[in-house]
Amino acid sequence: EGLGNQFLHHIREVDAIVHLVRCFENEDIVHVDGSVNPERDIEVINTELLLSDLQSLEKRIDKDHRVAKSGDKEARKNMEIFEALRTHMNEGKPARSFPLDPADTPRLAQLFLLTYKPVLYVANSTGKPEEASHVEKVKQIAAREGAQFTVIDCALESEIAQLPEAERKEYLEGLGLSEPGLNRFIRAAFKLLGLITYYTLGPKEARAWTIPIGTKTPQAAGVIHSDFEKGFICAECYKSDDLVRLGSEQKIKESGLYKQEGKEYTVHEGDVLLFRFNV
């Protein structure tokens, strides 16, 4: 409550917002408001963000109003959209839920509004039955806003992080878990940002590379080095799941799963790529 201007300035520069919401009950950890109420906590933060956005929007509307008086068509169009957006936000709705023609998306993007950024709600819960209603409430809010949602037990994640690598798997299996909650969080964050991962394998190292969904092979190669994109010839490709399942590139080739792709191939999550290029 009462977010500082410096904090708001920092998050205005991020690509997405992760909102960690307390859903666990623990008398030893006192909530600032004296009770666990995720809906209230979310509303407090969202109201702060909304008020900050409305302040920024008012300044922009005033600026466009002055420019529009000179007959500037772009300023008039901006005013039309921004005034409708102001009405929408005055109803307590975030900018990201404002109905907008795709052609006008850049107009909103240039405002850097906090409530226009994609959001991932993370319910911090130990998984106890009495916390289920809190988690469900966060899930409902995320669904209503079109936001992403996941659940993490932060106390458990802290314990897991402190264990030696060799002991983590056994510890997780003892709890009936296949993976840490951090893995789910990372996948949810990637989905929120529209990102995927592809891999390159060499004799000495394996590397993971992050690219936007829909990236073609030349542009994916350019993430490694601009020369790879400029001189792109083709990409040899197979799936990382096939490597795990079959155990080697040779067996992948023998199974007919090792392919050669051109510049129009769209890279997918988990692809393993070897780029051929000429400079």
C-alpha positions in Angstrom: 0.0 0.0 0.0 1.3 3.4 -0.8 3.8 2.4 -3.5 6.6 4.9 -4.0 7.1 6.8 -7.2 10.6 5.2 -7.6 9.1 1.7 -7.4 6.4 2.6 -9.9 9.0 4.0 -12.2 11.0 0.8 -12.1 8.1 -1.4 -12.9 7.0 0.9 -15.7 10.2 -0.3 -17.6 9.5 -4.0 -17.2 7.9 -6.3 -19.9 5.5 -8.0 -17.5 4.4 -8.0 -13.9 4.5 -11.0 -11.5 2.1 -10.5 -8.6 3.0 -12.8 -5.6 -0.1 -13.1 -3.5 -0.2 -14.5 0.0 -2.6 -17.5 0.4 -0.9 -19.3 3.3 -2.2 -19.2 6.9 0.6 -18.9 9.5 0.1 -17.1 12.8 3.8 -16.6 13.2 4.0 -14.5 10.0 1.7 -11.5 10.7 -0.1 -9.9 7.7 0.1 -6.1 7.7 -3.7 -6.0 7.6 -4.1 -8.6 10.2 -5.7 -11.3 8.0 -5.2 -13.3 4.9 -7.4 -11.9 2.1 -5.9 -12.3 -1.4 -8.7 -10.5 -3.1 -8.1 -7.4 -0.9 -4.4 -7.5 -1.4 -4.7 -7.7 -5.2 -7.2 -4.9 -5.2 -4.8 -2.6 -3.2 -1.9 -3.1 -5.6 -4.1 -2.9 -8.7 -5.7 0.3 -7.5 -2.3 1.9 -7.0 -1.2 0.9 -10.5 -4.5 2.2 -11.9 -4.3 5.6 -10.2 -0.8 6.0 -11.5 -1.9 5.2 -15.0 -4.8 7.6 -14.9 -2.4 10.3 -13.8 -0.2 9.6 -16.8 -3.1 9.3 -19.1 -4.5 12.7 -18.1 -1.2 14.4 -18.9 -1.2 12.7 -22.4 -4.8 13.7 -23.1 -4.0 17.3 -22.2 -1.0 17.2 -24.5 -2.9 15.7 -27.4 -5.8 18.2 -26.9 -3.4 21.1 -27.4 -1.9 19.6 -30.5 -5.3 18.6 -31.9 -6.4 22.3 -31.9 -4.0 22.9 -34.7 -5.8 20.3 -36.8 -3.4 17.4 -36.2 -5.3 14.2 -37.2 -3.1 11.8 -35.2 -3.6 13.8 -32.1 -7.4 13.8 -32.6 -7.3 10.0 -33.1 -5.2 9.7 -30.0 -7.7 11.8 -28.0 -10.6 9.7 -29.2 -9.0 6.5 -28.1 -7.4 7.8 -24.9 -10.6 9.4 -23.7 -12.5 6.1 -24.2 -9.6 4.4 -22.3 -9.9 6.8 -19.4 -13.6 6.0 -19.1 -12.8 2.3 -19.1 -10.1 2.7 -16.4 -12.3 5.0 -14.3 -14.6 1.9 -14.0 -11.7 0.1 -12.2 -10.6 -1.9 -15.3 -7.0 -2.3 -16.3 -5.8 -0.9 -19.7 -5.0 -4.5 -20.9 -8.7 -5.3 -21.0 -9.6 -2.2 -23.1 -11.2 -3.3 -26.4 -8.8 -2.0 -29.1 -8.4 -2.4 -32.8 -5.1 -4.2 -33.4 -4.0 -1.3 -35.7 -4.2 1.0 -32.7 -2.1 -1.1 -30.4 1.0 1.1 -30.9 -0.9 4.0 -29.5 -1.4 2.3 -26.2 2.0 0.8 -26.2 3.7 4.2 -26.3 2.0 5.2 -23.0 3.9 2.6 -21.0 0.9 2.1 -18.8 1.4 -0.3 -15.8 -2.0 -1.9 -16.2 -1.4 -2.6 -19.9 1.4 -5.0 -19.1 0.7 -8.7 -19.0 0.4 -10.1 -15.5 1.2 -13.4 -13.8 -0.5 -14.0 -10.5 1.4 -16.4 -8.2 -0.6 -17.8 -5.3 1.9 -18.5 -2.4 0.3 -21.5 -0.7 1.5 -24.5 1.3 -1.2 -26.6 -0.1 -3.2 -27.0 3.1 -6.9 -27.6 2.7 -7.8 -24.4 4.6 -5.9 -22.4 1.9 -7.8 -23.8 -1.1 -10.4 -21.1 -1.1 -7.7 -18.4 -1.1 -5.9 -20.0 -4.1 -9.2 -20.4 -5.9 -10.0 -16.7 -5.5 -6.6 -15.7 -7.0 -7.3 -18.2 -9.9 -10.7 -16.6 -10.5 -9.3 -13.1 -10.5 -6.6 -14.1 -13.0 -9.2 -15.7 -15.3 -11.4 -12.6 -15.1 -8.5 -10.4 -16.1 -7.1 -12.8 -18.8 -3.9 -13.0 -16.7 -1.7 -16.1 -16.2 -1.8 -18.0 -12.9 0.3 -20.5 -11.0 0.7 -21.8 -7.5 4.0 -22.0 -5.6 4.9 -22.8 -2.0 7.7 -20.3 -1.5 8.8 -21.7 1.9 9.2 -25.1 0.2 11.1 -23.6 -2.7 13.5 -22.0 -0.3 14.2 -25.4 1.3 14.7 -27.0 -2.1 17.1 -24.3 -3.2 19.3 -24.9 -0.2 19.7 -28.6 -0.9 22.7 -30.1 -2.8 21.7 -30.9 -6.4 22.1 -34.6 -5.7 19.5 -34.6 -2.9 16.8 -32.5 -4.6 15.3 -35.3 -6.7 15.0 -37.7 -3.7 13.5 -34.9 -1.6 10.9 -34.0 -4.2 10.0 -37.7 -4.7 9.4 -38.0 -1.0 6.9 -35.2 -1.2 5.2 -36.7 -4.3 6.4 -34.0 -6.6 8.0 -34.5 -10.0 9.6 -31.0 -10.2 10.1 -27.8 -8.2 7.4 -25.2 -8.3 10.0 -22.8 -9.8 9.9 -24.8 -13.0 6.2 -24.2 -13.3 6.7 -20.5 -12.6 9.4 -20.3 -15.3 7.0 -21.9 -17.9 4.2 -19.6 -16.9 6.5 -16.6 -17.2 7.7 -17.7 -20.7 4.1 -18.1 -21.8 3.2 -14.7 -20.4 6.0 -13.1 -22.4 5.4 -15.1 -25.6 8.9 -16.8 -25.4 10.2 -20.2 -26.2 13.6 -22.0 -25.8 15.7 -23.8 -28.4 19.0 -25.5 -27.8 22.4 -25.9 -29.4 24.7 -28.8 -28.6 28.4 -29.0 -29.1 31.3 -31.3 -28.0 32.0 -29.1 -24.9 28.7 -27.5 -24.0 24.9 -27.3 -24.4 23.3 -23.9 -24.6 19.7 -22.7 -24.3 18.5 -19.7 -26.3 15.4 -17.6 -25.7 13.4 -16.3 -28.7 9.8 -15.0 -29.3 7.2 -17.4 -30.4 6.9 -17.5 -34.2 10.6 -16.8 -34.8 12.0 -18.2 -38.1 15.3 -20.0 -38.3 17.5 -17.2 -39.6 16.4 -14.8 -36.8 16.9 -17.6 -34.3 20.4 -18.0 -35.6 20.9 -14.3 -35.2 20.4 -14.5 -31.5 23.7 -16.4 -31.3 25.6 -14.1 -33.7 24.5 -11.7 -36.5 26.8 -13.5 -39.0 24.7 -16.7 -38.5 21.6 -14.8 -39.7 23.3 -12.9 -42.5 24.9 -16.0 -44.0 22.1 -18.5 -43.1 21.9 -21.6 -45.4 19.9 -24.1 -43.4 19.3 -25.6 -40.0 19.6 -29.2 -39.0 16.9 -29.9 -36.5 15.5 -32.5 -34.1 13.5 -32.4 -30.8 15.1 -32.4 -27.4 12.5 -34.9 -26.2 13.6 -37.3 -28.9 17.2 -37.0 -27.7 16.2 -37.8 -24.1 14.0 -40.7 -25.3 16.5 -42.2 -27.8 19.8 -41.2 -26.1 21.9 -40.0 -29.0 21.9 -38.0 -32.3 22.8 -41.2 -34.2 19.7 -43.0 -33.0 17.6 -39.9 -33.9 19.0 -40.0 -37.4 18.3 -43.8 -37.7 14.7 -43.1 -36.6 14.3 -40.5 -39.4 13.7 -37.7 -36.9 16.8 -35.6 -37.8 15.6 -33.0 -40.4 17.0 -30.2 -42.4 15.0 -26.9 -42.4 15.2 -23.8 -44.5 14.7 -20.1 -43.8 10.9 -20.4 -43.6 10.9 -22.9 -40.8 9.3 -21.6 -37.5 11.3 -22.7 -34.5 9.4 -24.6 -31.8 9.8 -25.1 -28.1 12.5 -27.7 -27.4 14.1 -27.7 -30.9 17.8 -28.6 -31.0 19.4 -26.7 -33.9 22.7 -26.8 -35.8 23.0 -23.8 -38.1 24.8 -24.0 -41.5 25.9 -20.6 -42.7 28.3 -18.9 -45.0 30.1 -15.5 -44.5 
